[in-house]
Amino acid sequence: MKILVSADMEGATCVTCPDDVLPGGPGWERMRPLFTDEVNAAVEGLHRGGAREIVVNDAHWSMRNLMPERFEWPVTVISGRHKDLSMMEGVRDADAVVFLGYHAGAGLEGVLAHTYLANTITGVWLDGVRASEGRLNAAVAAEFGVPVVMVTGDDKTIEDAQSYAPKAVGIAVKDYVSRYSAACRTPQWSIRAIRKGAAEAVALAGRREPMVGPHRIEVEFDAEHLAGAVTVIPGVERIAERRIGFELPTMYEAIRCFKAVTTIASAAKEEQYG
């Protein structure tokens, strides 16, 4: 039984503002141990539930946020950027995946809500449905026959997860107040809840029939020039002033194209005017 933990940071308890998640700053340094402890709790719970191999993919920003020296149970940590499947690296041969520290999607209510880019993107749609990173990543997992068995984050994240992984264990470690404010559970409460939830989630693990098929992704930006900039990617078409879309035969191809879209859009931004 091999389980992947895709670990993002915005959904950890007590994380409420950009300074908490931007690498290098004092807020990020303060939150790294709390984030790592939540991941460690998931690893412990998965082991106790019967998992024999656990891989943690550091999935936030620079993808070098976790503190491996704090892990107390056997685990492999994938650290660093430019991975083939980005946030979902390691999913190909997993029996289940846990989304830890996830958040709501761009343009929606949720603490630090966004989709891939911290700002710039105002909405993403997968096959006509508003999509968070969780929904996008769940579709990647489904293509490899891997179920999402647990999701942690704020209450809006758990509500979102019920639409793409209804059987998954959901642990809300904080409640949304505003994009930069939350009613947070204590780290001790979160650790206990995540440990217990992860142990229960192992029972949901087991590969499924792969869900392969074409997927369409549409992305809306906050500035029209960004929509024009990303059409240099073959197959990406402008469908409205600030909106683009593309369709590809597999989710593997679609998520990689989406990553290319976000990379080019980010490079096309001006510091002050966006």
Secondary structure, 3 states (H helix, E strand, C coil): CEEEEEECCCCCCCCCCHHHCCCCCHHHHHHHHHHHHHHHHHHHHHHHHCCCEEEEEECCCCCCCCCHHHCCCCCEEECCCCCCCHHHCCCCCCCEEEEEEECCCCCCCCCCCCCCCCCCEEEEEECCEECCHHHHHHHHHHHCCCCEEEEEEEHHHHHHHHHHCCCCEEEEEEEEEECCEEEECCHHHHHHHHHHHHHHHHHHCCCCCCCCCCEEEEEEECCHHHHHHHHHCCCCEEEECCEEEEEECCHHHHHHHHHHHHHHHHHCCCCCCC
